[in-house]
Amino acid sequence: MDFPQDADGDSLRLAVDAGSDMTRPMVIDFTISAPNESAARIIANLVESQGSDPSISDDGRGGTWSIFCSMSMLATYDGVVEKRMQLNQLVAPHGGHCDGWVTFGNGGTAD
């Protein structure tokens, strides 16, 4: 598959190289950074209302917090870029931003 030469394209190439079937949905974990615990909890509620399964984590240094948003979707370049933009629009009013995403793919699963 031919993906752009950027971080999203690199991640998609890794999923393909790991044996993922790009025609089937896979769980993708988007990471959102929040400035504090209060904002992280608000953001987690927002993304949950949008169909994500969020979890919150402190960076351990008293700084930012991370919200991991798991969702099942087709891993297309346009799809992940669009989802990142949607998340950024949703969380920006609370000081959050989407840092990126990761997936373990769907290679070896029998959905």
N, C-alpha and C positions, 0 to 999 in steps of 0.2 A: 504494500500500500504506500502511496505517496502522500506524506504529510509535510506541512511546512517545517522549516528549520527553526523551531523555537521550543520552549519548554513543554508546551502542550503536545506538539508533534513528537518530541523526544519521548514523552511518557506513553503516547499511543504506540510508537514503534516498539517500546519495551514490552507492552502488552501483547503485541503481535508476535514478537520474538519469543515470548514465554508460552506461546501456543494458544492464546485466546482466540475465540471465534468472534470476530468483530461484527457478525450479523446477529449475534445474540446479546441480550442485555447482560450487564455485569454490575456489581456493586462498586460505586466510585465514592471515595471519601474526600470531600472538599474540606479544606482547612480555612477557618476564618479566625483572624486575630482580633482580639478585643482589648481595650485599654485597661479594663478592671473587671472584677467579678460581677458587679451589678450589670454592666453592659453585656457581659458574656451570658448572663442568665436571660436578659431580655432578648438577645440575639438567638439563643437556643430556642426560646418560645416562638420567635418569629419563624425560624426555619422549620420547626416542627409543624407549625400551622400550614406550611407549604409542602408538607409530605416527606420531609427529611427525618432521619432518626439521629438527633444530635447527642453528643457527649461533650462535657466541658473538662478542661484541664488547665491547671495553673502552670506557668513556666518554671515555677520553683525558685525564682529569684525575686519575687515581689513585683514583677513588671506585668507584662501582657498576659492575657489568658487566651487559650485556643478553644475553639468550638469545632468539633469534627462532625461533619454532616454526611451521613451515609445515605446514598440513594441508588436504586437500581435503574440503569438507563443504558441505551446504546452508546458506546464510546466512539462517537464520531468527533472529528475536529470541531466542526461547527457547533455541535451539541455541547461539548465541554466549555468552549469559549463563551457561548450564549449563557450557559448556567453560571459561569463565573461572573459575567456581567450582571445577570439578574441578582445574584447573591450580593454583589457589591452595592447595587442600588438599594437593596433591602436593608443592609446593615450599616451603610455609611452614616445615616442620621444618628447612630449610636456609637460612632467612633470605630466601627469595625471595617475590615476589608478582607477579601478572599486572598489568601497567600498562595493557593495552588490546590493540587489534588493528587491522589494516588489511587491505584487499584491493584488488587491481586489478580485481576482478570477473571476469566471463566474457563481457562484451560483445565481439562480433566473433570469438569463438573457435568452432570447429566440433567440439566434443567428440563 
